[in-house]
Amino acid sequence: MIKIVVDAMGGDHAPQEIVKGAVEALGERDFKLILTGDGPSIERELAKYKYDSSRVQVVHCTETITNDDVPTSAIRTKKDSSLVVGLRMLKEDPEIGGFVSAGSTGAVLTGGIMMIGRIKGVLRPALCPGVPNVRGTRTLLCDCGANAECKPAYLAQFAVMAAAYGKAAFGMKDPKVGLLTNGTEDHKGDTLHKEAFALLKENKELHFVGNVEGRDLMFGDVDICVSDGFSGNIALKSVEGCGKTVSTVLKAEFGRNLGSKLAYLCARKQINKLKSMLDYAKLGGSVFLGLKKVVIKTHGSAKADAVCPTVVQAVDAYANDLIGTIERMLPKGDFGETDE
């Protein structure tokens, strides 16, 4: 049975919401759950729920890495932190298929690179979340923050890894790949994006549809948006802001008077569907593509309804051979540049 490690102490709502979401995931998939962190605190949270105790293991840790810690030094010095212990278990135990954390993004990425390592040939690991789209599915955004400065070869490789992820985790047969820039015309973008465009166009193993704009992330007919981490992070936070804005405006408008409250009752189902669709966190976390094992970072403010699908995501990514799929596709997307 697959084992998944969850950092129970990472995030704004740890361990309460982390434990709750992880336990809920046990009902969605057949796997064994390992929770790392403060043992007594985790046990108190587990006592609130009914679950198969034979499928849950608690590993006590005495330290926690916070957002205030410098990632590199924290990974090196806080050896008994819930994050480091979890990554170490992932590395050493072949039965463990993935690791999930809502903790410091920098620490998870640094720990992943230092302790798990990159797949051979990968220039840079990339963060790849799913963003809700108008089709009712998800658009994969790669990269969304791991690499603020990129080379054309990085973007070209992000496309290969994201396509492998789409195929392995979500059953995308021939994912459409677009390059996120400031216009759909072939000549749009700065030097980075123009050179990346040329590399992507040359790769006959990808279904590259050309340049796409920010609106295409949610409204266009594309499965994958490739981006440098700086632009991708702005795009992702814009989606988050859009969802919060819509939710806030709707709440204010429908609570304005008796008539609007009655109107809300009539449209409640549709409104809730819209709010749910705009909440990208409920689609799961962001996979660090390019590592030798499955590592997923969920939102720092994630509650149980976001933690649960992230744990399920880790199970599915491992079960559908995400790492093997990337390894098989990488030679077809290797553009001859070595990392510096």
Protein Blocks (a to p, Z undefined) as FASTA:
>chain_A
ZZddddfkgcjkbcklmmmmmmmmmmmpccddddedjfklmmmmmmmpccdfklpccddd
fbdcdfkbcfklmmmmmmmbfklmmmmmmmmmmkbgbdcdfbdfklmmmmmmmmnopaeh
iabdcdddddddfkopacddddfhlambacfklmmmmmmmmmmmmmmmnopabacddddd
fbfbfkgccfklmmmmmmmmmmmkbccebjcdfklmmmmccfbdcddfklmmmmmmmmmm
mmmmmmmmmmmmmmmpmmlmmmmmmmmmmmmmmmmmmmmklnopcddehiabdcddddfk
lcfklmmmmmmmmmmmmmnommlmmmmmmmmmcghiacZZ
